[in-house]
Amino acid sequence: MATTDRGHFGSRLGFILAAAGSAVGLGNIWKFPYETGENGGGFFVLVYLVCVVLIGFPVMVAEILVGRRAQRSPVGAFGRLRGEESAWRVLGWLGVITGFIILSYYSVVAGWSMNYALMSVVGVFTDRAPDEISAMFTTLYGSWGINVFWHLLFMGMVVGIVIGGVKKGIEAWARLLMPALFVLLTFLVAYSFILPGHADGLAFVFKPNLDKVSEKTFFEGLGTAFFSLSLGMGALLTYGSYLRKDDDVPKSAMIITGLDTLVAFMACMIMFPVIFSYGMEATQGPGLVFVSMPVAFSQMPGGIALAIFFFLLLFFAALTSGISLLEVVTSTVVDQLGWSRRKATLWTGGLIALFGLASAISGTEWFSSNWQVLFGGKNFFDTIDYLASNWFLPLGGLFMSVFVGWVMPRDAVQDEFRSGSTWGGLFSVWYFFLRFVCPVGIALVFLYKVGALNFLLTK
């Protein structure tokens, strides 16, 4: 394995903003709100919060600790900790592959947010009937040329930032994008307080409704918590490898978890008051952001300006996560092959952009119909999203908790947890949850997501 000067974050604040940017993304502003709507609101949110604390936080600390301990990207980290011939290196490759795949279609969704921001600027939603606005997303999804353009533009932005390195690229942009994201969030949340449906929207999100509770509520809550924290894809491990020994990992992980959860809640506090104020369906599903919200904005006083802010917010969140996903793949190539950062970023970014073209055109009739014949009714976009979200992410998190909890020597884990931390006294509690609660919880989600749990329960 080639060795290189990997660089470090310039400050703990820089790491927290970058790692929070990795965690805060479309999972918070796109996926969490529509999952909340589909699962009946308040009780799902409560389950999500419990899962974030009891499972998400322990696994996040474990990922960051492995990265800092090894000072390597995912593949090199497991090689350094368990030997270059160890089978645990496969877990590192799983993280790299997951980051590669997710970014390839994540960039397409990011492109939709860019397109909608532009449409808002030029007034496309003005004086349009709800049916017309709803049909725009269907048209966009099937327009391969538009999707390819935005996909490549977004990937070009991500590549340009990652080329700059840890301090001048990732950290510098995190210091700019994350405050901007929170300014936009705060403004939109404040505006939601004057909407007529504000009280109903908040009640839907924060008041548990036991009539909506089912086994799906619990499993989807845990699965959404896991996805929204960007666990299991190697991003936090990679960022952890840029930390120094005197950085407080548990405290940083708690701040990152808190910021990520806050963004998810703020997104709901923006969207559901709008939905309830203008008669939209809270159960719209994935179309909540790109169908229901534009329809509502078109009916609101000053709604066009709000739409611009909202879709810029979505774009900023996507960009911060896209940076971390590309960094996982780029840093692996730098560590394993000894390439320069520039060369590694251009090659990996180019390959991801090339692979992502299939997702960009997956809504077209000719490609979608042929793919669905082979893959059970799912188009290419849906197929790789299913693999990444339901297989790769849970397996990555499951084996990470097993590796740190059961394979790494306890003394080494304890030393890394306490190094530079004022939270050393919590080690035993955290270690218990990582060893016993996290593997069981993640395994149940995995079995549920792939349909095996219902099969086992009916036997």
Secondary structure, DSSP 8 states (H G I E B T S, - for coil): ---------SSHHHHHHHHHHHHSSHIIIIIHHHHHHHTTSHHHHHHHHHHIIIIIHHHHHHHHHHHHHHTS-HHHHHHHHH-TT-TTHHHHHHHHHHHHHHHHHHHHHHHHHHHHHHHHHTTTTTT--HHHHHHHHHHHHT-HHHHHHHHHHHHHHHHHHHHTHIIIIIIHHHHHHHHHHHHHHHHHHHHHTTSTTHHHHHHHHHS--GGG--HHHHHHHHHHHHHHTTTTSSHHHHHHTT--TTS-HHHHHHHHHHHHHHHHHHHHHHHHHHHHHTT--TT-GGGGTTTHHHHHHHHSTTHHHHHHHHHHHHHHHHHHHHHHHHHHHHHHHHHHH---HHHHHHHHHHHHHHHHHHHHTTTSHHHHHHHHHHTTT--HHHHHHHIIIIIIHHHHHHHHHHIIIIIS-HHHHHHHHHTT-S-GGGHHHHHHIIIIIHHHHHHHHHHHHTTHHHHHHT-
